[in-house]
Each structure stands twice: as structure tokens, then as C-alpha cells.
């Protein structure tokens, strides 16, 4: 009762001799058919879907932040202002178009490339280019944090499963709150007339303490879950606690570093 899953339907019993007769469909692995196989294939498919949604989630998070950081005033006023300054903002508009083109190629291929380019141009004129920079500074540390989380999963020998993949997806929503808090406080200091470096110093001294206390309490709570005797809850608590620490590092180290790079380029 061997099943060649690379060529036969899942519930049809395959022949071992037939499996070796076609070089294009070799036996990848063989297992007795039945409900365990159905459950495994369903879980494996769900893991792939969750991983695919992470990049889409990063894109949607970026667009939401771009909209949230937009300048005050009506859409018509912002479009007129951005069109009048289009020569000044043309490098950033071009950067927006390139980034959206790369996102299109990564998500859906070149079929919708033109659509993404048009969306990038429209959003650049509607929301502005400075909010685009703030959205990028907010999203980039969290994307790096997700990469670190996957690396630690492999380093600790857990591999990808429903728990670790779901935590990577959850980390996008949990971690971005830390960075939003820091960036929004930074924008308030800039609007009050402080320089970029002075604003970063104020953010580190005020918001940094609050973020550290919040991360510490979350870390302690998840480590309590890690003490569970059930492997599912124990793994969930462990990597959620790691996720909180990585989110704190992303917000307190990577985000200010990106702001510092922006300060140097502005000068």
C-alpha cells in the first residue's frame, strides 16, 4: 500500500513498480494512505498559506502606515501640493514605483506590474513622499524582526510548523505597535521644532522607558506559558517571548538607526 504523492491523487493507491517507471515523477516519499496523510497535507498547505500571507501582511501594513502618516488637509490639497513639488519629489516618487514593482513581482508576478506602478504613482501624489519614508522606517524593523524569528526557529531546531509559522504572522501585528509608538513620538518632537537628533534623544528617554516596561511585562507573561507541560503551549510561549524581545530591539535600535541614516542623508 505505497502511495506516490507526486503523480497519483491522494486517495488512489499507487503501485511501487509504476512509481519507478517515470523519471519525471520519482518517488519523493511513500506512506500508507489514510486519514493521517489527509491531515498532514492539509496542515502543510495551511503552513504554506500562512507564510505567503506574511509578505502580503507587510504590504498592507505599509500601505496603512503610509495613509496614517499622511499630511493634514484634504486629498485635493495634497495632490495639488505634490504636483507643484513634483520635480523636488521625483526621486522619491521613482523609488516608490520601483519598490511597488518589486512587490508586484514577488507577490503576483509581472501580470499586474502596470497596476502596481499606477497605484504607486497615485498614492505618492495622494499621500505624499515624506509619509512614505515614515512608513518605510516603521515597517522595515518589523520585517527584519520576522527574519530573525525564522532564523532562531531554525537555530533552536524546531523547524516550521503551525505554531512557529503562526507566531511569525502574529509578530507583524504585535511588533509594529512598538515602532509606531516611537515614530509617532518622534514626529511630534519634529513638529515642535526640535532637530532630528534632539527628537531621537527625547524619544529614547521618554518612550523608550515605557516600551521597555511594556515588553518586560509581556515577556514575563509568555514565559509563564512556556512552563506548560503541553508542547504546543510551551513552544508558543517561548517564541512569543522571543518575539517581544526582538520587537523591542527593532523599535529601540533599528528604527532610531534608520532615522539617524535619514538625518545624515538630509544633511
QUIBELLIN-V710062 format. One record per residue. N is the residue number from 1. RES is the residue in one small letter. SS is DSSP state (helix for helix, strand for strand, loop for the rest). Layout:
n;res;ss
N;RES;SS
N;RES;SS
//
This chain:
n;res;ss
1;x;loop
2;x;loop
3;x;loop
4;x;loop
5;x;loop
6;x;loop
7;x;loop
8;x;loop
9;x;loop
10;x;loop
11;x;loop
12;x;loop
13;x;loop
14;x;loop
15;x;loop
16;x;helix
17;x;helix
18;x;helix
19;x;helix
20;x;loop
21;x;loop
22;x;loop
23;x;helix
24;x;helix
25;x;helix
26;x;loop
27;x;loop
28;x;loop
29;x;loop
30;x;loop
31;x;loop
32;x;loop
33;x;loop
34;x;loop
35;x;helix
36;x;helix
37;x;helix
38;x;helix
39;x;helix
40;x;helix
41;x;helix
42;x;helix
43;x;helix
44;x;helix
45;x;helix
46;x;helix
47;x;helix
48;x;helix
49;x;helix
50;x;helix
51;x;helix
52;x;helix
53;x;helix
54;x;helix
55;x;helix
56;x;helix
57;x;helix
58;x;helix
59;x;helix
60;x;helix
61;x;helix
62;x;helix
63;x;helix
64;x;helix
65;x;helix
66;x;helix
67;x;helix
68;x;helix
69;x;loop
70;x;loop
71;x;loop
72;x;loop
73;x;loop
74;x;loop
75;x;helix
76;x;helix
77;x;helix
78;x;helix
79;x;helix
80;x;helix
81;x;helix
82;x;helix
83;x;helix
84;x;helix
85;x;loop
86;x;helix
87;x;helix
88;x;helix
89;x;helix
90;x;helix
91;x;helix
92;x;helix
93;x;helix
94;x;helix
95;x;helix
96;x;helix
97;x;helix
98;x;helix
99;x;helix
100;x;helix
101;x;helix
102;x;helix
103;x;helix
104;x;helix
105;x;helix
106;x;helix
107;x;helix
108;x;loop
109;x;helix
110;x;helix
111;x;helix
112;x;helix
113;x;helix
114;x;helix
115;x;helix
116;x;helix
117;x;helix
118;x;helix
119;x;helix
120;x;helix
121;x;helix
122;x;helix
123;x;helix
124;x;helix
125;x;helix
126;x;helix
127;x;helix
128;x;loop
129;x;loop
130;x;helix
131;x;helix
132;x;helix
133;x;helix
134;x;helix
135;x;helix
136;x;helix
137;x;helix
138;x;helix
139;x;helix
140;x;helix
141;x;helix
142;x;helix
143;x;helix
144;x;helix
145;x;helix
146;x;helix
147;x;helix
148;x;helix
149;x;helix
150;x;helix
151;x;helix
152;x;helix
153;x;helix
154;x;helix
155;x;helix
156;x;loop
157;x;loop
158;x;loop
159;x;loop
160;x;loop
161;x;loop
162;x;helix
163;x;helix
164;x;helix
165;x;helix
166;x;helix
167;x;helix
168;x;helix
169;x;helix
170;x;helix
171;x;helix
172;x;helix
173;x;helix
174;x;helix
175;x;helix
176;x;helix
177;x;helix
178;x;helix
179;x;helix
180;x;helix
181;x;helix
182;x;helix
183;x;helix
184;x;helix
185;x;helix
186;x;helix
187;x;helix
188;x;helix
189;x;helix
190;x;helix
191;x;helix
192;x;loop
193;x;loop
194;x;loop
195;x;loop
196;x;helix
197;x;helix
198;x;helix
199;x;helix
200;x;helix
201;x;helix
202;x;helix
203;x;helix
204;x;helix
205;x;helix
206;x;helix
207;x;helix
208;x;helix
209;x;helix
210;x;helix
211;x;helix
212;x;helix
213;x;helix
214;x;helix
215;x;helix
216;x;helix
217;x;helix
218;x;helix
219;x;helix
220;x;helix
221;x;helix
222;x;helix
223;x;helix
224;x;helix
225;x;helix
226;x;helix
227;x;loop
228;x;loop
229;x;loop
230;x;loop
231;x;helix
232;x;helix
233;x;helix
234;x;helix
235;x;helix
236;x;helix
237;x;helix
238;x;helix
239;x;helix
240;x;helix
241;x;helix
242;x;helix
243;x;helix
244;x;helix
245;x;helix
246;x;helix
247;x;helix
248;x;helix
249;x;helix
250;x;helix
251;x;helix
252;x;helix
253;x;helix
254;x;helix
255;x;helix
256;x;helix
257;x;helix
258;x;helix
259;x;helix
260;x;helix
261;x;helix
262;x;helix
263;x;helix
264;x;helix
265;x;helix
266;x;helix
267;x;loop
//
